[in-house]
Amino acid sequence: MYLKSLLLNQFKNYEKLTLEFDANLNCFTGDNAAGKTNLLDAIYYLSISKSYFNSIDHQLIFHEQNFFTAEGIFSVNDQNETIKCVLQRGKKKEFFRNKVKYDRLSDHVGLLPVVIITPDDVDLIHGGSEERRKFLDNTISQVDHSYLENLLHYARVLSQRNAALKSFGETGKVDQALIQVYDRELVVYAQSIFSSRLKMIEQFIPVFQKYYSWICNEKEKVDCPFHSDLSKGNFADRLQKNFQRDCILQRTTSGIHQDDLVFEIDGYAVKKFGSQGQQKSFLIALKLAQYEFLSRSRNIKPLLLLDDMFDKLDQYRVERLMELISGEETGQTFITDTNSQRIEQLLQKVNRKAKMFNIEQGKVSIV
């Protein structure tokens, strides 16, 4: 897969911008806050239909304007795919594929596989279980459309069940028949989601361990075991058993919305005992394993977006990462860095050429 061009109109700090990409490796350099990361986010947005960094779409609109548009021309299996997003204040965003509007944004997810690695990924380690479930969901949704549909259905039924539990607490009246309807639906969707997550993790862990060892050249054993309520027995029985507790707490306390990955090095929690270098290596290995998983599953090399990674790593890990992204296993890659000389030196070391762009306050020039 290949991004051929990017057109932005009033997106973040870009009032109007057109970029052409004719290289497999593309580097954006410039000062902090110049807009380098915004370019990666635009690529990610067009690929996934949402921002990686901001959950509120209207905050992506340039200054106090009323709309933004973002458009990209991608080559997928030697066919051009023109993807465009239009967002107006006060209205829902619209996505178009070759000028045909999507009825549902979920239909777009997976067409353009993408992996992004950023300093913000530290939330995967230090954040709550929701962050790690998002990582699982983002990965599986890009290869299995039915998985995303099941997630949406599960979330809807879970919200309805929680609303009913809250109503029971406020009125003192319990509708067992209604809960049974919700429970039956939850079980169906949860079992499918659980099976998909379990299957993905079984394939994922060996690849992740391979990359960690390769990056660090260390003998530490890393792991990320998957914990789920559904591993503890019949889910329908657990829902029934926990019903009184759910009524007291006014929320559903069991289900795949509690799933988690436990990050470990030599059996110890990375969050508590991992050094800064170990944590960074752990995160990079996770994302590289995600890249390989998507590439194998889709038989398409995803886009790889690296945001200010070299400023956060020691020289050894930087060189190992550059060796990897310079190999044949990796497809089109976009890199941001504040230090253009560092990028050029790294490229010389791995004997690679790249298209260089300099960013200055929303203005882009080719170096």
C-alpha positions as CSV (number, residue, x, y, z in Angstrom):
1,M,0.0,0.0,0.0
2,Y,1.2,3.5,-0.8
3,L,0.1,7.0,-0.1
4,K,0.6,9.1,-3.2
5,S,-0.8,12.5,-2.2
6,L,-2.3,14.3,0.7
7,L,-4.5,17.4,0.5
8,L,-5.5,19.3,3.6
9,N,-7.8,22.3,3.9
10,Q,-8.2,24.0,7.3
11,F,-7.0,20.8,9.1
12,K,-5.3,21.6,12.4
13,N,-2.6,24.2,11.7
14,Y,-2.7,23.7,7.9
15,E,-4.9,26.3,6.2
16,K,-4.2,24.8,2.8
17,L,-1.6,22.1,1.8
18,T,-0.9,19.7,-1.0
19,L,1.9,17.1,-0.7
20,E,3.0,14.5,-3.2
21,F,4.8,11.3,-2.0
22,D,7.0,9.4,-4.5
23,A,9.3,7.8,-2.0
24,N,9.0,4.8,0.3
25,L,10.6,6.7,3.2
26,N,9.4,10.2,4.0
27,C,10.8,12.4,6.7
28,F,9.2,15.5,8.3
29,T,11.6,17.7,10.2
30,G,11.1,21.0,12.1
31,D,10.7,22.5,15.5
32,N,8.3,21.4,18.1
33,A,4.7,22.6,17.5
34,A,5.5,23.3,13.8
35,G,2.9,20.7,12.6
36,K,4.9,17.6,12.0
37,T,2.7,15.3,14.1
38,N,-0.4,16.9,12.5
39,L,0.6,15.4,9.1
40,L,0.9,12.0,10.6
41,D,-2.4,12.4,12.3
42,A,-4.0,13.4,8.9
43,I,-2.7,10.2,7.4
44,Y,-4.0,8.2,10.3
45,Y,-7.3,10.0,10.2
46,L,-7.9,9.1,6.5
47,S,-6.9,5.5,7.2
48,I,-9.0,4.9,10.4
49,S,-11.6,7.6,10.2
50,K,-10.6,9.2,13.5
51,S,-7.7,11.1,15.0
52,Y,-5.0,9.2,17.0
53,F,-4.4,12.2,19.3
54,N,-7.8,13.9,19.7
55,S,-11.2,12.3,20.3
56,I,-13.1,15.5,19.5
57,D,-13.3,16.0,15.7
58,H,-14.3,19.6,15.8
59,Q,-11.0,20.5,17.6
60,L,-9.2,19.5,14.4
61,I,-10.6,22.5,12.5
62,F,-8.1,25.2,11.7
63,H,-8.4,28.1,14.2
64,E,-12.0,29.3,14.2
65,Q,-13.1,28.2,10.7
66,N,-16.3,26.3,10.1
67,F,-15.0,23.1,8.4
68,F,-12.0,21.1,7.3
69,T,-11.4,18.7,4.5
70,A,-8.7,16.0,4.2
71,E,-8.1,13.9,1.1
72,G,-5.6,11.2,0.2
73,I,-4.9,9.2,-2.8
74,F,-3.7,5.7,-1.9
75,S,-2.5,2.9,-4.1
76,V,-3.9,-0.4,-2.8
77,N,-3.1,-3.6,-4.8
78,D,-2.2,-1.3,-7.8
79,Q,-5.5,0.4,-7.7
80,N,-6.1,4.0,-6.7
81,E,-8.4,4.7,-3.7
82,T,-9.3,8.4,-3.2
83,I,-10.4,8.9,0.4
84,K,-11.9,12.2,1.5
85,C,-13.3,13.5,4.8
86,V,-15.5,16.6,5.2
87,L,-16.3,17.9,8.6
88,Q,-18.5,21.0,9.3
89,R,-19.1,22.4,12.7
90,G,-22.4,21.1,14.2
91,K,-22.6,18.3,11.7
92,K,-21.4,14.7,11.5
93,K,-18.2,14.0,9.5
94,E,-18.6,12.5,6.1
95,F,-16.2,10.0,4.6
96,F,-16.1,9.3,0.8
97,R,-14.3,6.5,-1.1
98,N,-13.9,7.4,-4.7
99,K,-16.6,10.1,-4.3
100,V,-19.1,7.6,-2.9
101,K,-20.2,8.4,0.6
102,Y,-19.9,5.8,3.3
103,D,-23.2,5.0,5.0
104,R,-21.2,3.8,8.1
105,L,-17.7,4.9,9.1
106,S,-17.0,1.4,10.3
107,D,-17.2,0.2,6.7
108,H,-14.0,2.1,6.0
109,V,-11.9,0.6,8.8
110,G,-9.4,-2.0,7.5
111,L,-9.3,-0.7,3.9
112,L,-6.0,1.2,4.6
113,P,-4.1,-0.6,7.4
114,V,-1.8,1.7,9.4
115,V,0.4,1.5,12.5
116,I,1.6,4.6,14.4
117,I,4.3,4.7,17.1
118,T,4.4,7.9,19.3
119,P,5.7,9.0,22.7
120,D,2.0,9.0,23.8
121,D,2.0,5.2,23.6
122,V,3.4,5.2,27.1
123,D,-0.2,5.3,28.1
124,L,-0.4,1.6,27.1
125,I,1.8,0.8,30.0
126,H,0.8,3.5,32.6
127,G,-2.8,3.9,31.6
128,G,-5.8,1.8,32.6
129,S,-7.0,-1.4,30.9
130,E,-9.1,0.6,28.4
131,E,-5.9,1.8,26.7
132,R,-4.8,-1.8,26.2
133,R,-8.2,-2.9,25.0
134,K,-8.1,-0.1,22.4
135,F,-4.8,-1.5,21.2
136,L,-6.4,-5.0,20.7
137,D,-9.5,-3.5,19.1
138,N,-7.5,-1.3,16.7
139,T,-5.4,-4.2,15.6
140,I,-8.2,-6.8,15.1
141,S,-10.7,-4.3,13.6
142,Q,-8.2,-3.6,10.8
143,V,-8.4,-7.3,9.7
144,D,-11.8,-8.4,10.7
145,H,-14.8,-6.2,10.0
146,S,-17.2,-8.5,11.8
147,Y,-15.2,-8.0,15.0
148,L,-15.8,-4.2,14.8
149,E,-19.5,-4.7,14.2
150,N,-19.6,-7.0,17.3
151,L,-17.8,-4.4,19.4
152,L,-20.3,-1.8,18.4
153,H,-23.3,-4.1,19.2
154,Y,-21.8,-5.1,22.5
155,A,-21.2,-1.5,23.5
156,R,-24.8,-0.6,22.6
157,V,-26.3,-3.5,24.6
158,L,-23.9,-2.8,27.6
159,S,-25.0,0.8,27.6
160,Q,-28.7,-0.3,27.6
161,R,-28.1,-2.8,30.4
162,N,-26.3,-0.2,32.5
163,A,-29.1,2.3,32.0
164,A,-31.6,-0.3,33.2
165,L,-29.5,-1.0,36.3
166,K,-29.4,2.7,37.1
167,S,-33.2,2.9,36.6
168,F,-33.6,-0.1,39.0
169,G,-31.6,1.8,41.6
170,E,-33.6,5.0,41.2
171,T,-37.1,3.4,41.1
172,G,-36.6,0.3,43.2
173,K,-38.3,-1.7,40.5
174,V,-36.4,-4.6,38.9
175,D,-37.3,-5.9,35.5
176,Q,-35.7,-9.4,35.3
177,A,-37.2,-10.1,31.9
178,L,-35.5,-7.0,30.4
179,I,-32.1,-8.0,31.9
180,Q,-32.4,-11.5,30.5
181,V,-32.9,-10.0,27.0
182,Y,-29.8,-7.9,27.4
183,D,-27.8,-10.8,28.9
184,R,-28.6,-13.1,26.0
185,E,-27.3,-10.5,23.5
186,L,-24.2,-9.7,25.6
187,V,-23.3,-13.3,25.7
188,V,-23.4,-13.7,22.0
189,Y,-21.3,-10.7,21.2
190,A,-18.9,-11.2,24.1
191,Q,-18.1,-14.8,23.1
192,S,-17.3,-13.8,19.5
193,I,-15.1,-10.8,20.7
194,F,-13.4,-13.0,23.3
195,S,-12.6,-15.7,20.7
196,S,-11.1,-13.1,18.3
197,R,-9.0,-11.5,21.0
198,L,-7.7,-14.9,22.2
199,K,-6.8,-16.0,18.7
200,M,-5.0,-12.7,18.0
201,I,-3.0,-12.8,21.2
202,E,-1.9,-16.4,20.5
203,Q,-0.4,-15.3,17.2
204,F,0.8,-12.0,18.5
205,I,2.9,-12.9,21.5
206,P,5.7,-14.8,19.8
207,V,6.1,-12.0,17.2
208,F,6.2,-9.4,20.0
209,Q,8.8,-11.4,21.9
210,K,10.9,-11.7,18.7
211,Y,11.0,-7.9,18.2
212,Y,11.8,-7.1,21.8
213,S,14.8,-9.5,21.7
214,W,15.9,-8.0,18.4
215,I,15.6,-4.4,19.5
216,C,17.4,-4.9,22.8
217,N,19.7,-7.8,22.1
218,E,18.9,-8.9,25.6
219,K,17.9,-12.3,27.2
220,E,15.0,-10.9,29.2
221,K,11.8,-12.7,28.7
222,V,8.8,-10.5,28.0
223,D,5.2,-11.5,27.9
224,C,1.7,-9.9,27.7
225,P,-0.8,-12.5,28.9
226,F,-4.4,-11.9,28.2
227,H,-6.9,-11.7,31.2
228,S,-10.6,-12.0,30.6
229,D,-13.7,-12.7,32.7
230,L,-14.7,-15.1,29.9
231,S,-11.7,-17.3,30.8
232,K,-13.2,-18.0,34.2
233,G,-16.3,-20.0,33.1
234,N,-19.7,-19.6,31.6
235,F,-20.3,-15.9,30.9
236,A,-24.1,-16.2,31.2
237,D,-23.7,-17.8,34.7
238,R,-21.4,-15.0,35.8
239,L,-23.9,-12.3,34.7
240,Q,-26.6,-14.0,36.7
241,K,-24.3,-14.5,39.7
242,N,-23.2,-10.9,39.7
243,F,-26.7,-9.4,39.1
244,Q,-27.3,-8.3,42.7
245,R,-23.8,-6.7,42.8
246,D,-24.5,-5.0,39.5
247,C,-27.8,-3.6,40.9
248,I,-25.9,-2.1,43.9
249,L,-23.2,-0.6,41.7
250,Q,-25.6,0.3,38.9
251,R,-23.2,-1.0,36.2
252,T,-22.2,-4.4,34.6
253,T,-19.2,-5.7,36.5
254,S,-18.4,-8.6,34.3
255,G,-17.7,-8.9,30.6
256,I,-15.2,-8.3,27.8
257,H,-15.2,-4.6,28.7
258,Q,-13.0,-5.6,31.6
259,D,-10.4,-7.5,29.5
260,D,-6.8,-6.6,29.9
261,L,-3.2,-7.3,28.8
262,V,-0.6,-7.7,31.5
263,F,2.8,-6.4,30.4
264,E,5.7,-8.3,32.0
265,I,9.5,-8.6,31.9
266,D,10.9,-11.7,33.5
267,G,7.6,-12.1,35.3
268,Y,7.5,-8.6,36.8
269,A,5.1,-5.8,35.9
270,V,6.7,-3.4,33.3
271,K,4.8,-0.5,34.8
272,K,6.4,-0.9,38.2
273,F,9.7,-2.5,37.6
274,G,10.7,-1.8,34.0
275,S,13.4,0.8,33.4
276,Q,12.6,3.7,31.0
277,G,14.7,2.0,28.3
278,Q,12.8,-1.3,28.8
279,Q,9.5,0.4,28.7
280,K,10.3,2.2,25.4
281,S,11.6,-1.1,23.9
282,F,8.5,-2.9,25.1
283,L,6.2,-0.4,23.4
284,I,8.1,-0.4,20.1
285,A,8.1,-4.2,20.0
286,L,4.3,-4.1,20.6
287,K,3.8,-1.8,17.6
288,L,6.2,-3.7,15.4
289,A,4.4,-6.9,16.2
290,Q,1.1,-5.2,15.4
291,Y,2.6,-4.1,12.0
292,E,3.6,-7.7,11.2
293,F,0.3,-9.1,12.3
294,L,-1.6,-6.7,10.0
295,S,0.8,-7.3,7.2
296,R,0.4,-11.1,7.4
297,S,-3.3,-11.0,8.0
298,R,-4.1,-8.6,5.1
299,N,-1.2,-9.5,2.8
300,I,-0.7,-5.8,2.5
301,K,2.1,-3.8,4.1
302,P,0.5,-1.1,6.3
303,L,1.6,2.5,6.4
304,L,4.1,3.0,9.3
305,L,4.0,6.4,11.1
306,L,6.9,7.2,13.5
307,D,6.4,10.3,15.6
308,D,9.5,11.8,17.3
309,M,10.8,8.4,18.2
310,F,14.5,9.0,17.8
311,D,14.5,11.8,20.5
312,K,13.3,9.2,23.1
313,L,15.7,6.3,22.4
314,D,19.4,5.7,23.0
315,Q,21.7,5.4,20.0
316,Y,21.7,1.6,19.9
317,R,17.9,1.3,19.8
318,V,17.7,4.1,17.2
319,E,20.0,2.3,14.9
320,R,18.2,-1.0,15.4
321,L,14.9,0.6,14.6
322,M,16.3,2.3,11.5
323,E,17.7,-1.0,10.3
324,L,14.2,-2.6,10.6
325,I,12.3,0.1,8.8
326,S,14.9,0.1,6.0
327,G,14.3,-3.5,5.3
328,E,12.0,-5.1,2.7
329,E,9.5,-6.2,5.4
330,T,8.4,-2.6,5.9
331,G,6.3,-0.6,3.5
332,Q,5.9,3.1,3.1
333,T,7.1,4.9,6.2
334,F,6.6,8.5,7.5
335,I,9.0,9.8,10.2
336,T,9.0,13.1,12.2
337,D,12.0,14.5,14.0
338,T,13.2,17.8,15.3
339,N,16.7,17.1,14.2
340,S,17.2,16.9,10.5
341,Q,21.0,16.2,10.8
342,R,20.3,13.2,13.0
343,I,17.9,11.8,10.4
344,E,20.4,12.4,7.6
345,Q,23.2,10.6,9.5
346,L,20.9,7.7,10.3
347,L,19.9,7.4,6.7
348,Q,23.5,7.3,5.6
349,K,24.3,4.7,8.2
350,V,21.7,2.3,6.8
351,N,22.4,3.4,3.2
352,R,18.8,4.6,2.6
353,K,17.5,7.6,0.8
354,A,14.3,9.5,1.8
355,K,12.2,12.4,0.7
356,M,12.8,15.2,3.2
357,F,10.2,17.8,4.1
358,N,10.9,20.8,6.4
359,I,7.9,22.1,8.4
360,E,7.7,25.7,9.7
361,Q,4.4,26.8,11.3
362,G,2.1,25.0,8.9
363,K,4.3,25.6,5.9
364,V,6.0,22.7,4.2
365,S,9.0,22.8,1.9
366,I,11.0,20.0,0.2
367,V,14.6,19.9,1.3
